[in-house]
Amino acid sequence: MEREVLAAIIRENLQDGKLYCEKAYRLAAAHGVKLWQIGQICEEEKIKITGCQLGCF
């Protein structure tokens, strides 16, 4: 999947400008990408991941 398409999907799923960790997992599974790709795009786009289930963010 192209980066820009995935970035747009991520932006569509933000709540209060943030992406919830659970949503990141769901997006990765639904679009056949690795979770690290979601994280990398969020980092590049300065999108904060919140509500991490592992306490990483």
CYANA upper distance limits for C-alpha pairs under 8 A (distance plus 0.5 A):
  1 MET  CA      5 VAL  CA      7.53
  1 MET  CA      6 LEU  CA      7.28
  1 MET  CA     31 HIS  CA      8.39
  1 MET  CA     33 VAL  CA      8.10
  2 GLU  CA      6 LEU  CA      6.83
  3 ARG  CA      7 ALA  CA      6.49
  3 ARG  CA     41 ILE  CA      8.18
  4 GLU  CA      8 ALA  CA      6.64
  5 VAL  CA      9 ILE  CA      6.83
  6 LEU  CA     10 ILE  CA      6.70
  6 LEU  CA     38 ILE  CA      8.41
  7 ALA  CA     11 ARG  CA      6.70
  7 ALA  CA     41 ILE  CA      6.95
  7 ALA  CA     42 CYS  CA      8.41
  8 ALA  CA     12 GLU  CA      6.73
  9 ILE  CA     13 ASN  CA      7.04
 10 ILE  CA     14 LEU  CA      7.13
 10 ILE  CA     19 LEU  CA      8.06
 10 ILE  CA     27 LEU  CA      8.29
 10 ILE  CA     38 ILE  CA      8.34
 13 ASN  CA     19 LEU  CA      7.35
 13 ASN  CA     23 LYS  CA      8.17
 14 LEU  CA     18 LYS  CA      5.61
 14 LEU  CA     19 LEU  CA      5.41
 14 LEU  CA     20 TYR  CA      8.12
 15 GLN  CA     19 LEU  CA      6.81
 15 GLN  CA     20 TYR  CA      8.16
 17 GLY  CA     47 ILE  CA      7.56
 17 GLY  CA     48 LYS  CA      8.15
 18 LYS  CA     47 ILE  CA      6.48
 18 LYS  CA     48 LYS  CA      5.65
 18 LYS  CA     49 ILE  CA      6.35
 18 LYS  CA     50 THR  CA      7.05
 19 LEU  CA     23 LYS  CA      7.25
 19 LEU  CA     24 ALA  CA      7.28
 19 LEU  CA     47 ILE  CA      7.55
 19 LEU  CA     48 LYS  CA      6.83
 19 LEU  CA     49 ILE  CA      5.32
 19 LEU  CA     50 THR  CA      6.62
 20 TYR  CA     24 ALA  CA      6.89
 20 TYR  CA     49 ILE  CA      6.08
 20 TYR  CA     50 THR  CA      5.37
 20 TYR  CA     51 GLY  CA      6.07
 20 TYR  CA     52 CYS  CA      7.60
 21 CYS  CA     25 TYR  CA      6.93
 21 CYS  CA     49 ILE  CA      6.46
 21 CYS  CA     50 THR  CA      6.37
 21 CYS  CA     51 GLY  CA      6.18
 21 CYS  CA     52 CYS  CA      5.42
 21 CYS  CA     53 GLN  CA      7.36
 22 GLU  CA     26 ARG  CA      6.88
 22 GLU  CA     51 GLY  CA      8.16
 22 GLU  CA     52 CYS  CA      7.85
 22 GLU  CA     53 GLN  CA      8.02
 23 LYS  CA     27 LEU  CA      6.55
 24 ALA  CA     28 ALA  CA      6.67
 24 ALA  CA     35 LEU  CA      7.57
 24 ALA  CA     38 ILE  CA      7.12
 25 TYR  CA     29 ALA  CA      6.80
 25 TYR  CA     35 LEU  CA      6.89
 26 ARG  CA     30 ALA  CA      6.46
 27 LEU  CA     31 HIS  CA      6.50
 28 ALA  CA     32 GLY  CA      6.33
 28 ALA  CA     33 VAL  CA      5.41
 28 ALA  CA     34 LYS  CA      6.28
 28 ALA  CA     35 LEU  CA      5.98
 28 ALA  CA     38 ILE  CA      7.29
 29 ALA  CA     33 VAL  CA      7.08
 29 ALA  CA     34 LYS  CA      8.24
 33 VAL  CA     37 GLN  CA      7.22
 33 VAL  CA     38 ILE  CA      8.27
 34 LYS  CA     38 ILE  CA      7.54
 35 LEU  CA     39 GLY  CA      6.90
 36 TRP  CA     40 GLN  CA      6.47
 37 GLN  CA     41 ILE  CA      6.75
 38 ILE  CA     42 CYS  CA      6.71
 39 GLY  CA     43 GLU  CA      6.63
 39 GLY  CA     49 ILE  CA      8.50
 40 GLN  CA     44 GLU  CA      6.69
 41 ILE  CA     45 GLU  CA      6.47
 42 CYS  CA     46 LYS  CA      6.33
 42 CYS  CA     47 ILE  CA      5.17
 42 CYS  CA     48 LYS  CA      7.25
 42 CYS  CA     49 ILE  CA      7.97
 43 GLU  CA     47 ILE  CA      6.60
 43 GLU  CA     48 LYS  CA      7.99
 49 ILE  CA     57 PHE  CA      6.65
 50 THR  CA     57 PHE  CA      6.59
 51 GLY  CA     55 GLY  CA      8.28
 51 GLY  CA     57 PHE  CA      7.95
 52 CYS  CA     56 CYS  CA      6.64
 52 CYS  CA     57 PHE  CA      6.24
